[in-house]
Amino acid sequence: MPEIAESIFVNSDLLNEHFDPDSIDTPIVSIYASFSHDKEHSLRSRMHSHDKGQLVYVKSGAAIVMLEDRIYTVLPWQLLWIPGGVSHNVLLRDNVDFRAVYLDQKRFAPLSKNVEVFTISPLLGEVIETMCHSPFYTDWMVGTEFHLQSLLIDKIRDAANSLSLPALPYDSRVRNYLKCYNLKGEMVPRLNELASHCGASERTIHRLFVQGTGMCYQQWRQQVRLKLALNLLTTDKSITEIAHYLEFSTTSAFISFFKYHMDITPKKYRDRLHKSGVR
């Protein structure tokens, strides 16, 4: 229930003591919390697990999800699925709008048994937002609520088969061309290069992206840049090499870009990964 979200989730000790999604006898439990602290915030004071699987989503900011053997950074266009029984902890950067949906995997058997990162569509984001502002004991098996949960499960299955990119427009020329870059782990082309390859004007490409993703192409390309940066920081490439790979004019420009989006420098982010055992 929202009033709990406002009082418990800012205090990890209270959360550890009072909130247990498995104790709530409903197949779906959804929560929301907003943070505007000037430091990193941990939802729990320790690693933990629960029988229900968990979807992690942020409307803004970033969530760092710690597992026993790896770490994930969840951005606003991503959705992380943590199966039931998997130990984890969630760290939030300042100014984060956090959402979580807990799902009974016995009721929703087709859900993956592996940790997965999905691309979230605008529609799926709205579904999660609506569900997270619903009371804990909502009956999700009737009426509009049943439609919402059915849509959620269907969209998760669809997302599981999609690429780890921000949502793509529906135009097949654009989709197929950009998928090639994703498969190679390469930076996507500039707007004029994409328009030339697809045989469309830059204005048409702009319209396709705004209609299909809610972002213009330049905004979408920056999201891809950030995703690639996060991946590359787990490799042995230097910060300068990463900046060059992502087509920044200077290393300083890359550092400023990364800090703007993640509120931390690339070096400090990499140091944190190493301290967590991620190489």
C-alpha positions as a Markdown table, in Angstrom:
| # | Residue | x | y | z |
|---|---|---|---|---|
| 1 | Met | 0.0 | 0.0 | 0.0 |
| 2 | Pro | 1.4 | 3.4 | -0.9 |
| 3 | Glu | 1.4 | 4.8 | 2.7 |
| 4 | Ile | 3.8 | 2.0 | 3.6 |
| 5 | Ala | 6.0 | 2.8 | 0.6 |
| 6 | Glu | 6.4 | 6.3 | 1.9 |
| 7 | Ser | 7.4 | 5.4 | 5.5 |
| 8 | Ile | 9.2 | 2.1 | 5.4 |
| 9 | Phe | 11.3 | 2.1 | 2.3 |
| 10 | Val | 13.4 | 5.0 | 3.4 |
| 11 | Asn | 14.6 | 3.0 | 6.4 |
| 12 | Ser | 16.3 | -0.4 | 5.6 |
| 13 | Asp | 16.0 | -1.6 | 9.2 |
| 14 | Leu | 12.2 | -1.0 | 9.2 |
| 15 | Leu | 12.0 | -2.7 | 5.7 |
| 16 | Asn | 13.9 | -5.7 | 7.0 |
| 17 | Glu | 11.7 | -6.0 | 10.0 |
| 18 | His | 8.3 | -5.3 | 8.5 |
| 19 | Phe | 8.1 | -6.0 | 4.8 |
| 20 | Asp | 8.0 | -9.5 | 3.5 |
| 21 | Pro | 6.3 | -10.0 | 0.1 |
| 22 | Asp | 5.9 | -13.7 | 0.7 |
| 23 | Ser | 3.8 | -13.0 | 3.8 |
| 24 | Ile | 1.2 | -11.2 | 1.6 |
| 25 | Asp | -1.3 | -13.8 | 0.3 |
| 26 | Thr | -1.7 | -12.5 | -3.2 |
| 27 | Pro | 0.0 | -13.6 | -6.4 |
| 28 | Ile | 1.3 | -10.1 | -7.1 |
| 29 | Val | 2.7 | -7.5 | -4.7 |
| 30 | Ser | 3.8 | -4.2 | -6.0 |
| 31 | Ile | 5.6 | -1.2 | -4.4 |
| 32 | Tyr | 7.0 | 2.2 | -5.2 |
| 33 | Ala | 9.4 | 4.5 | -3.5 |
| 34 | Ser | 11.1 | 7.8 | -4.4 |
| 35 | Phe | 14.5 | 9.0 | -3.1 |
| 36 | Ser | 16.2 | 12.3 | -3.4 |
| 37 | His | 19.2 | 11.8 | -1.1 |
| 38 | Asp | 22.7 | 13.1 | -1.9 |
| 39 | Lys | 24.2 | 9.6 | -1.4 |
| 40 | Glu | 23.7 | 6.0 | -2.4 |
| 41 | His | 20.7 | 4.4 | -0.6 |
| 42 | Ser | 20.3 | 0.7 | 0.1 |
| 43 | Leu | 16.8 | -0.7 | 0.3 |
| 44 | Arg | 17.9 | -3.5 | 2.6 |
| 45 | Ser | 20.8 | -3.6 | 5.1 |
| 46 | Arg | 21.8 | -7.0 | 3.8 |
| 47 | Met | 21.6 | -9.6 | 1.0 |
| 48 | His | 18.2 | -11.3 | 1.1 |
| 49 | Ser | 15.9 | -13.5 | -1.0 |
| 50 | His | 12.2 | -14.3 | -1.2 |
| 51 | Asp | 10.0 | -17.0 | -2.7 |
| 52 | Lys | 8.3 | -14.6 | -5.1 |
| 53 | Gly | 10.2 | -13.4 | -8.1 |
| 54 | Gln | 10.9 | -9.7 | -8.4 |
| 55 | Leu | 10.8 | -7.2 | -11.2 |
| 56 | Val | 13.1 | -4.1 | -10.6 |
| 57 | Tyr | 12.3 | -0.9 | -12.5 |
| 58 | Val | 13.3 | 2.8 | -12.1 |
| 59 | Lys | 11.3 | 5.6 | -13.7 |
| 60 | Ser | 14.4 | 7.8 | -13.2 |
| 61 | Gly | 17.9 | 7.5 | -11.8 |
| 62 | Ala | 19.6 | 4.1 | -11.6 |
| 63 | Ala | 19.4 | 1.0 | -9.4 |
| 64 | Ile | 22.5 | -1.2 | -8.8 |
| 65 | Val | 21.4 | -4.7 | -8.1 |
| 66 | Met | 24.0 | -6.8 | -6.2 |
| 67 | Leu | 23.9 | -10.6 | -6.6 |
| 68 | Glu | 26.3 | -13.1 | -5.0 |
| 69 | Asp | 28.4 | -13.3 | -8.1 |
| 70 | Arg | 27.7 | -10.3 | -10.3 |
| 71 | Ile | 26.2 | -6.8 | -10.4 |
| 72 | Tyr | 23.6 | -5.2 | -12.7 |
| 73 | Thr | 22.9 | -1.5 | -13.3 |
| 74 | Val | 19.2 | -0.9 | -14.1 |
| 75 | Leu | 18.4 | 2.2 | -16.1 |
| 76 | Pro | 14.9 | 3.7 | -16.8 |
| 77 | Trp | 14.5 | 1.8 | -20.1 |
| 78 | Gln | 15.4 | -1.5 | -18.5 |
| 79 | Leu | 13.6 | -4.1 | -16.4 |
| 80 | Leu | 15.5 | -6.6 | -14.3 |
| 81 | Trp | 13.9 | -10.0 | -13.4 |
| 82 | Ile | 15.2 | -11.7 | -10.2 |
| 83 | Pro | 13.7 | -15.2 | -9.8 |
| 84 | Gly | 12.5 | -16.4 | -6.4 |
| 85 | Gly | 15.2 | -17.7 | -4.1 |
| 86 | Val | 18.1 | -15.6 | -5.7 |
| 87 | Ser | 20.0 | -13.6 | -3.0 |
| 88 | His | 20.3 | -9.9 | -3.9 |
| 89 | Asn | 20.4 | -6.4 | -2.6 |
| 90 | Val | 19.4 | -3.2 | -4.3 |
| 91 | Leu | 21.4 | 0.1 | -4.1 |
| 92 | Leu | 19.8 | 3.3 | -5.4 |
| 93 | Arg | 21.5 | 6.4 | -6.6 |
| 94 | Asp | 20.0 | 9.8 | -5.5 |
| 95 | Asn | 16.9 | 11.1 | -7.1 |
| 96 | Val | 15.5 | 7.7 | -8.0 |
| 97 | Asp | 11.9 | 6.7 | -8.6 |
| 98 | Phe | 11.9 | 3.0 | -7.7 |
| 99 | Arg | 9.3 | 0.4 | -8.6 |
| 100 | Ala | 9.2 | -3.3 | -7.8 |
| 101 | Val | 6.6 | -6.0 | -8.6 |
| 102 | Tyr | 6.8 | -9.4 | -6.8 |
| 103 | Leu | 5.3 | -12.3 | -8.7 |
| 104 | Asp | 4.3 | -15.8 | -7.4 |
| 105 | Gln | 6.1 | -18.1 | -9.8 |
| 106 | Lys | 3.8 | -21.0 | -8.9 |
| 107 | Arg | 0.9 | -19.0 | -10.3 |
| 108 | Phe | 2.9 | -17.6 | -13.2 |
| 109 | Ala | 5.0 | -20.7 | -14.1 |
| 110 | Pro | 6.2 | -19.6 | -17.5 |
| 111 | Leu | 8.4 | -16.9 | -16.0 |
| 112 | Ser | 12.2 | -17.4 | -16.4 |
| 113 | Lys | 14.2 | -19.2 | -13.7 |
| 114 | Asn | 17.2 | -17.1 | -14.7 |
| 115 | Val | 18.1 | -13.5 | -13.9 |
| 116 | Glu | 17.2 | -11.5 | -17.0 |
| 117 | Val | 17.5 | -7.8 | -18.2 |
| 118 | Phe | 14.7 | -6.7 | -20.5 |
| 119 | Thr | 14.0 | -3.6 | -22.6 |
| 120 | Ile | 10.9 | -1.9 | -21.3 |
| 121 | Ser | 8.4 | -0.4 | -23.7 |
| 122 | Pro | 6.4 | 2.7 | -22.8 |
| 123 | Leu | 3.3 | 0.6 | -22.5 |
| 124 | Leu | 4.9 | -1.9 | -20.1 |
| 125 | Gly | 6.2 | 1.1 | -18.1 |
| 126 | Glu | 2.7 | 2.4 | -17.7 |
| 127 | Val | 1.3 | -1.0 | -16.7 |
| 128 | Ile | 4.0 | -1.3 | -14.0 |
| 129 | Glu | 3.3 | 2.3 | -12.8 |
| 130 | Thr | -0.4 | 1.6 | -12.5 |
| 131 | Met | 0.2 | -1.7 | -10.6 |
| 132 | Cys | 2.7 | -0.2 | -8.2 |
| 133 | His | 0.2 | 2.4 | -7.1 |
| 134 | Ser | -2.4 | -0.3 | -6.3 |
| 135 | Pro | -3.1 | -1.6 | -2.8 |
| 136 | Phe | -1.2 | -4.6 | -1.6 |
| 137 | Tyr | -4.3 | -6.8 | -1.5 |
| 138 | Thr | -5.7 | -6.0 | -4.9 |
| 139 | Asp | -7.5 | -8.9 | -6.5 |
| 140 | Trp | -5.5 | -9.4 | -9.7 |
| 141 | Met | -7.7 | -12.1 | -11.1 |
| 142 | Val | -10.8 | -10.1 | -11.9 |
| 143 | Gly | -11.8 | -7.2 | -14.1 |
| 144 | Thr | -9.4 | -4.4 | -15.1 |
| 145 | Glu | -6.8 | -5.8 | -12.6 |
| 146 | Phe | -6.8 | -9.2 | -14.4 |
| 147 | His | -6.3 | -7.4 | -17.7 |
| 148 | Leu | -3.3 | -5.5 | -16.3 |
| 149 | Gln | -1.6 | -8.5 | -14.9 |
| 150 | Ser | -2.2 | -10.5 | -18.1 |
| 151 | Leu | -0.7 | -7.6 | -20.0 |
| 152 | Leu | 2.3 | -7.5 | -17.7 |
| 153 | Ile | 3.1 | -11.2 | -18.1 |
| 154 | Asp | 2.6 | -11.1 | -21.8 |
| 155 | Lys | 4.9 | -8.1 | -22.2 |
| 156 | Ile | 7.6 | -9.7 | -20.0 |
| 157 | Arg | 7.5 | -12.8 | -22.3 |
| 158 | Asp | 7.8 | -10.5 | -25.3 |
| 159 | Ala | 10.6 | -8.5 | -23.7 |
| 160 | Ala | 12.5 | -11.7 | -22.9 |
| 161 | Asn | 12.8 | -12.3 | -26.7 |
| 162 | Ser | 13.9 | -8.7 | -27.5 |
| 163 | Leu | 17.3 | -7.1 | -27.6 |
| 164 | Ser | 18.9 | -5.3 | -24.7 |
| 165 | Leu | 18.4 | -2.0 | -26.4 |
| 166 | Pro | 16.1 | 0.9 | -25.7 |
| 167 | Ala | 12.8 | 0.3 | -27.4 |
| 168 | Leu | 13.1 | 0.3 | -31.2 |
| 169 | Pro | 10.6 | 1.9 | -33.7 |
| 170 | Tyr | 8.4 | -0.5 | -35.7 |
| 171 | Asp | 9.9 | 0.3 | -39.1 |
| 172 | Ser | 11.6 | -2.9 | -40.2 |
| 173 | Arg | 14.4 | -1.1 | -42.1 |
| 174 | Val | 15.4 | 0.8 | -39.0 |
| 175 | Arg | 15.0 | -2.2 | -36.6 |
| 176 | Asn | 17.0 | -4.7 | -38.7 |
| 177 | Tyr | 19.8 | -2.3 | -39.4 |
| 178 | Leu | 20.2 | -1.3 | -35.7 |
| 179 | Lys | 20.0 | -4.9 | -34.6 |
| 180 | Cys | 23.2 | -5.6 | -36.5 |
| 181 | Tyr | 25.0 | -3.0 | -34.5 |
| 182 | Asn | 23.7 | -4.5 | -31.2 |
| 183 | Leu | 24.8 | -8.0 | -32.1 |
| 184 | Lys | 28.3 | -6.8 | -32.8 |
| 185 | Gly | 28.3 | -4.6 | -29.6 |
| 186 | Glu | 29.1 | -1.5 | -31.7 |
| 187 | Met | 28.0 | 2.1 | -31.3 |
| 188 | Val | 25.0 | 2.8 | -33.5 |
| 189 | Pro | 25.4 | 5.3 | -36.4 |
| 190 | Arg | 24.7 | 9.0 | -36.4 |
| 191 | Leu | 21.3 | 10.2 | -37.6 |
| 192 | Asn | 22.5 | 11.2 | -41.1 |
| 193 | Glu | 24.2 | 7.8 | -41.6 |
| 194 | Leu | 21.1 | 5.9 | -40.5 |
| 195 | Ala | 18.8 | 8.0 | -42.7 |
| 196 | Ser | 21.1 | 7.4 | -45.7 |
| 197 | His | 21.2 | 3.7 | -45.2 |
| 198 | Cys | 17.5 | 3.3 | -44.7 |
| 199 | Gly | 16.6 | 5.5 | -47.7 |
| 200 | Ala | 14.6 | 7.9 | -45.5 |
| 201 | Ser | 15.0 | 11.5 | -44.6 |
| 202 | Glu | 16.3 | 12.6 | -41.2 |
| 203 | Arg | 12.9 | 14.1 | -40.5 |
| 204 | Thr | 11.2 | 10.7 | -41.2 |
| 205 | Ile | 13.7 | 8.9 | -38.9 |
| 206 | His | 13.0 | 11.5 | -36.2 |
| 207 | Arg | 9.3 | 10.9 | -36.5 |
| 208 | Leu | 9.6 | 7.1 | -36.4 |
| 209 | Phe | 11.6 | 7.3 | -33.2 |
| 210 | Val | 9.4 | 9.7 | -31.4 |
| 211 | Gln | 6.3 | 7.7 | -32.3 |
| 212 | Gly | 7.8 | 4.3 | -31.5 |
| 213 | Thr | 10.0 | 5.1 | -28.5 |
| 214 | Gly | 8.9 | 8.4 | -27.1 |
| 215 | Met | 12.5 | 9.7 | -27.7 |
| 216 | Cys | 14.1 | 11.4 | -30.7 |
| 217 | Tyr | 17.0 | 9.5 | -32.3 |
| 218 | Gln | 19.7 | 11.5 | -30.6 |
| 219 | Gln | 18.2 | 10.8 | -27.1 |
| 220 | Trp | 17.9 | 7.1 | -28.0 |
| 221 | Arg | 21.5 | 7.0 | -29.3 |
| 222 | Gln | 22.7 | 8.5 | -26.0 |
| 223 | Gln | 20.9 | 5.7 | -24.1 |
| 224 | Val | 22.7 | 3.1 | -26.3 |
| 225 | Arg | 25.9 | 4.9 | -25.5 |
| 226 | Leu | 25.3 | 4.6 | -21.8 |
| 227 | Lys | 24.4 | 0.9 | -22.1 |
| 228 | Leu | 27.6 | 0.2 | -24.0 |
| 229 | Ala | 29.7 | 2.3 | -21.5 |
| 230 | Leu | 28.4 | 0.2 | -18.6 |
| 231 | Asn | 29.3 | -3.0 | -20.4 |
| 232 | Leu | 32.7 | -1.8 | -21.5 |
| 233 | Leu | 33.6 | -0.7 | -18.0 |
| 234 | Thr | 33.5 | -4.4 | -17.0 |
| 235 | Thr | 36.3 | -5.1 | -19.5 |
| 236 | Asp | 40.0 | -4.2 | -19.5 |
| 237 | Lys | 39.6 | -1.3 | -21.9 |
| 238 | Ser | 40.9 | 2.0 | -20.5 |
| 239 | Ile | 38.6 | 5.0 | -20.0 |
| 240 | Thr | 40.2 | 6.7 | -23.0 |
| 241 | Glu | 39.7 | 3.6 | -25.2 |
| 242 | Ile | 36.1 | 3.5 | -24.2 |
| 243 | Ala | 35.6 | 7.2 | -24.9 |
| 244 | His | 37.1 | 6.7 | -28.4 |
| 245 | Tyr | 35.0 | 3.5 | -29.0 |
| 246 | Leu | 31.8 | 5.4 | -28.1 |
| 247 | Glu | 32.8 | 8.2 | -30.5 |
| 248 | Phe | 33.3 | 11.0 | -27.9 |
| 249 | Ser | 35.4 | 13.9 | -29.0 |
| 250 | Thr | 37.5 | 13.7 | -25.8 |
| 251 | Thr | 37.9 | 11.5 | -22.7 |
| 252 | Ser | 36.7 | 14.5 | -20.7 |
| 253 | Ala | 33.5 | 14.6 | -22.7 |
| 254 | Phe | 32.8 | 10.9 | -22.0 |
| 255 | Ile | 33.5 | 11.4 | -18.2 |
| 256 | Ser | 31.1 | 14.3 | -18.1 |
| 257 | Phe | 28.4 | 12.3 | -20.0 |
| 258 | Phe | 28.8 | 9.3 | -17.7 |
| 259 | Lys | 28.7 | 11.4 | -14.5 |
| 260 | Tyr | 25.6 | 13.3 | -15.8 |
| 261 | His | 23.7 | 10.1 | -16.2 |
| 262 | Met | 25.1 | 8.0 | -13.4 |
| 263 | Asp | 26.1 | 10.6 | -10.8 |
| 264 | Ile | 29.5 | 8.9 | -10.6 |
| 265 | Thr | 32.7 | 9.0 | -12.7 |
| 266 | Pro | 33.5 | 6.0 | -14.9 |
| 267 | Lys | 36.6 | 5.3 | -12.8 |
| 268 | Lys | 34.7 | 5.3 | -9.5 |
| 269 | Tyr | 32.0 | 3.1 | -11.1 |
| 270 | Arg | 34.6 | 0.6 | -12.2 |
| 271 | Asp | 36.3 | 0.6 | -8.8 |
| 272 | Arg | 32.9 | -0.2 | -7.2 |
| 273 | Leu | 32.5 | -3.1 | -9.6 |
| 274 | His | 35.9 | -4.5 | -8.7 |
| 275 | Lys | 35.2 | -4.1 | -5.0 |
| 276 | Ser | 32.0 | -6.2 | -5.6 |
| 277 | Gly | 34.0 | -8.9 | -7.3 |
| 278 | Val | 33.0 | -8.1 | -10.8 |
| 279 | Arg | 35.9 | -8.2 | -13.3 |
